[in-house]
């Protein structure tokens, strides 16, 4: 019998998960390790949907004064009695998430930041009457939560830039205890600003906001930040990384106790995402042990430090759908949680060499690249090499094996991400082909005119432009499907064509059948993969299949008076076309 504990699908609040009895994969060991290796500022970078927000909520509820200590009963951290006695419920905590700090203009994004910080300040309304604060400080706090006539927070730019610093100082004075600051998704405002065109302005603002709170703040006990990439704070004219103080006016300059933990680090490797043991336990609890292989193929494959990690968002959602009976096969959950434009940008910028490398990755092989983990958003468009690094840090690629010198082996982690690559490649190809409509029209016209030389030349040209998705290691039928898909994509733009794929014709199902009704022309295409470049044999086999199974009957019945039959054989990025 499967377990009946609810799955926390989309729930990132630690308190709710524990109070409402949701299934929880214990990550509280992170608190112990954080305290044992404490730094003034701690930055964790992981791909989206790997549990960063839930972990930040867990940290908040452990340290914050007034939190319910019973939330941690029975969990790993509860066995660390000395740590719990010393730290649990002992600190004021400022906790904000910047995941929604966005807008199509800086003004709209700034208002979002006002709302985020203002609402956090409201949590500490007792500061307005605190006897430990002087009159001026109480007035300053009141300004942080003051609303304008529209009901929005009214704090000025200067006040907003100093808000985290001021709030931490007020909390320290009130509690007589230094403050912990938690900033989730710290790099989102920079990402959104870059996309919307106000990057420079946002950089300057965030640098001041964070610099005040993290660099010169004597009221700070420690801070934890999370994000997808390591750096987002370079000056527009700067090439150097700011995280280690090599760039001018870095927010982290002067911080001698600053630790960055990326997906390449061994420390904290098991606390973001699910380990294999945790996944096996979850599947066993819900009675889905038989789906372990599928879960591993689709959602495992990430190497954090030296540990294999599953995407927790995928595993939880798949288990939930299995319990509901809504699905049986793994689904693509991760793709719907954010834009996948980075892959499209990457493909757009790729040259012939890069496309060959993409083909190797799609074939399950690894490539060696120099990875820069310290990047600004301005770096994204500066070179294709930087985009490799972004694909790695954001989870579209993962580490494979040990680094060799300054080179890191990269591989596509699992079937879900493979599918994302394939979808983006196909969309890119569809867009690219539309850029030269004259070439596309000539290619389609060649089928109507039975011009095999033009068909062969045109199709070869398209094959050389695209990125082969399935070619070398998969089954023959899947290879044929790849070429089948390319042709269908090209024919989609043909005016006046009725195109059918795998339609019932005669005594079987033709790969592609076409009716050009105005001209009463019928076209039948059978595609074959030419193993070892044996084009003639493959073409002959295709034509024989068309004739033996009488594929033309359906077209004749529909009134097509001229029937063109094509056997097309493909091998890698070459093809041959024979009519019969």
Secondary structure, DSSP 8 states (H G I E B T S, - for coil): -----B--TT---HHHHHHTTB-----THHHHHHHHT--SEEEEE--TTSSHHHHHHHHHHHHBTT--GGGGTTSGGGG-HHHHHHHTT-BEEEEEE-TT---SSHHHHHHHHHHHHHHHHHTTGGGGG-TTS-HHHHHHHHHHH-B-TTSSB---HHHHHTHHHHHHHHHHHHHTS-EEEEEESTTHHHHHHHHHT-HHHHHHHHHHHHHHHHTS-TTEEEEEEEESSS-----TT--S-TTTT-STT-TTTT-SSEEEE-TT-STTTTSSSB-HHHHHHHHHHHT-GGGHHHHHHHH--EEETTEEEB-HHHHHHHHHHHHHTS-SS----GGGGS--HHHHHHHHH--HHHHHHHHHHHTT--EEE-------GGGGGT-HHHHHHHHHHTTSSEE-S--BTTBEEEE--SHHHHHHHHHHHHHHHHHHHHT-HHHHHHHHHHHHTT-HHHHHHHHHHHHHHS--SS-SSS-HHHHHHHHHHHHHHHHTT-TTEEEEEEEEETTEEEEEEEEEGGGTEEEEEEEEE-GGG-HHHHHHHHHHHHHHTTTHHHHHHTT--EEEEEEEEEETTEEEEEE-
